């Protein structure tokens, strides 16, 4: 099952993304610990999309019996890159968090859009 929501490129969209993700996963009977992790990772990816891309962002939540898959699609031109953070860096740790906590994750380029996705085993 998949459900999606379009988000505007403003900070308030991060909260909307968290609530949407939590509601979809709860409706699908996903365990609370998986929901908490998914909401945290969604916050990171949607924040990145708002900071680095222009326009709207589409958040899609997929569930099945074994997996939760979240996709964040934005209109950014550059491809998201996992970089090692430095001690004096104030930002840039979002993908580090996703890399450490998700079961799997990746990026795709679709026409004029970037998609960053992650999966969590249920």
VOFI-81512 format. One record per residue (C-alpha): residue number from 1; x, z, y; residue in three letters. Coordinates in steps of 0.5 Angstrom, whole numbers. Each point is the difference from the previous one (the first is absolute). Layout:
REM VOFI-81512
   resi      px      pz      py   resn
    NUM       X       Z       Y    ALA
...
REM end
This chain:
REM VOFI-81512
   resi      px      pz      py   resn
      1       0       0       0    UNK
      2       3      -2       7    UNK
      3      -3       2       7    UNK
      4       3      -1       7    UNK
      5       0       2       7    UNK
      6       2      -4       6    UNK
      7       4       5       5    UNK
      8       2      -1       7    UNK
      9       7       0       2    UNK
     10      -1       7       3    UNK
     11       3       7      -2    UNK
     12      -8       2      -1    UNK
     13       0      -5      -6    UNK
     14       5       4      -4    UNK
     15      -5       6      -1    UNK
     16      -6      -5      -1    UNK
     17       5      -3      -6    UNK
     18       1       7      -3    UNK
     19      -7       2       0    UNK
     20      -2      -7      -3    UNK
     21       5       0      -5    UNK
     22      -2       8      -2    UNK
     23      -7      -2       0    UNK
     24       1      -6      -4    UNK
     25       4       3      -5    UNK
     26      -5       6      -1    UNK
     27      -6      -4      -1    UNK
     28       4      -4      -6    UNK
     29       2       7      -3    UNK
     30       7       0       1    UNK
     31       4       7      -1    UNK
     32       1       4       7    UNK
     33       8       0      -1    UNK
     34       0      -8       0    UNK
     35      -5       0       6    UNK
     36       5       4       4    UNK
     37       6      -4      -2    UNK
     38      -4      -6       2    UNK
     39      -2       2       6    UNK
     40       7       2       2    UNK
     41       2      -7      -2    UNK
     42      -5      -3       4    UNK
     43       1       4       6    UNK
     44       8      -3       0    UNK
     45      -2      -7      -1    UNK
     46      -6       0       5    UNK
     47       5       3       5    UNK
     48       5      -5      -1    UNK
     49      -5      -6       0    UNK
     50      -2       3       7    UNK
     51       7       1       3    UNK
     52       3      -7      -3    UNK
     53      -6      -5       0    UNK
     54      -5      -3       5    UNK
     55      -7       0      -1    UNK
     56      -4       3      -5    UNK
     57       2       3      -7    UNK
     58      -4      -1      -7    UNK
     59       0       6      -4    UNK
     60      -2      -2      -8    UNK
     61      -1       6      -5    UNK
     62       0      -3      -7    UNK
     63      -2       5      -6    UNK
     64       0      -1      -7    UNK
     65       0       5      -6    UNK
     66       8       1       0    UNK
     67       2      -2       7    UNK
     68      -2       1       8    UNK
     69       3      -6       4    UNK
     70       0       0       7    UNK
     71       2      -6       4    UNK
     72       1       0       8    UNK
     73       0      -7       3    UNK
     74       2      -1       7    UNK
     75       2      -6       5    UNK
     76       7       2       1    UNK
     77       5      -6       0    UNK
     78       6       4      -3    UNK
     79       0       2      -7    UNK
     80       0       8      -2    UNK
     81       7       2      -2    UNK
     82       2       7      -3    UNK
     83       6       3       4    UNK
     84       4       6      -2    UNK
     85      -2       5       6    UNK
     86       6       3       4    UNK
     87       0       7       2    UNK
     88      -2      -1       8    UNK
     89      -5      -5      -2    UNK
     90      -7       2       3    UNK
     91      -4      -5      -4    UNK
     92       1      -5      -6    UNK
     93      -2       4      -6    UNK
     94      -6      -2      -2    UNK
     95       2      -5      -5    UNK
     96       5       5      -2    UNK
     97      -6       5      -2    UNK
     98      -4      -6      -3    UNK
     99       6      -2      -4    UNK
    100       1       8      -3    UNK
    101      -7       1      -1    UNK
    102      -4      -6      -3    UNK
    103       1      -2      -7    UNK
    104       1      -7       3    UNK
    105       0      -4       6    UNK
    106       2      -6       4    UNK
    107      -1      -5       5    UNK
    108      -3      -7       0    UNK
    109       0      -6       5    UNK
    110      -7      -3       1    UNK
    111      -1      -6       4    UNK
    112       1       4       7    UNK
    113      -1       7      -3    UNK
    114       4       5      -3    UNK
    115      -3       4      -5    UNK
    116       4       7      -2    UNK
    117      -3       3      -7    UNK
    118       1       6      -4    UNK
    119      -3       2      -7    UNK
    120      -1       7      -2    UNK
    121      -1       1      -8    UNK
    122      -7       4      -1    UNK
REM end
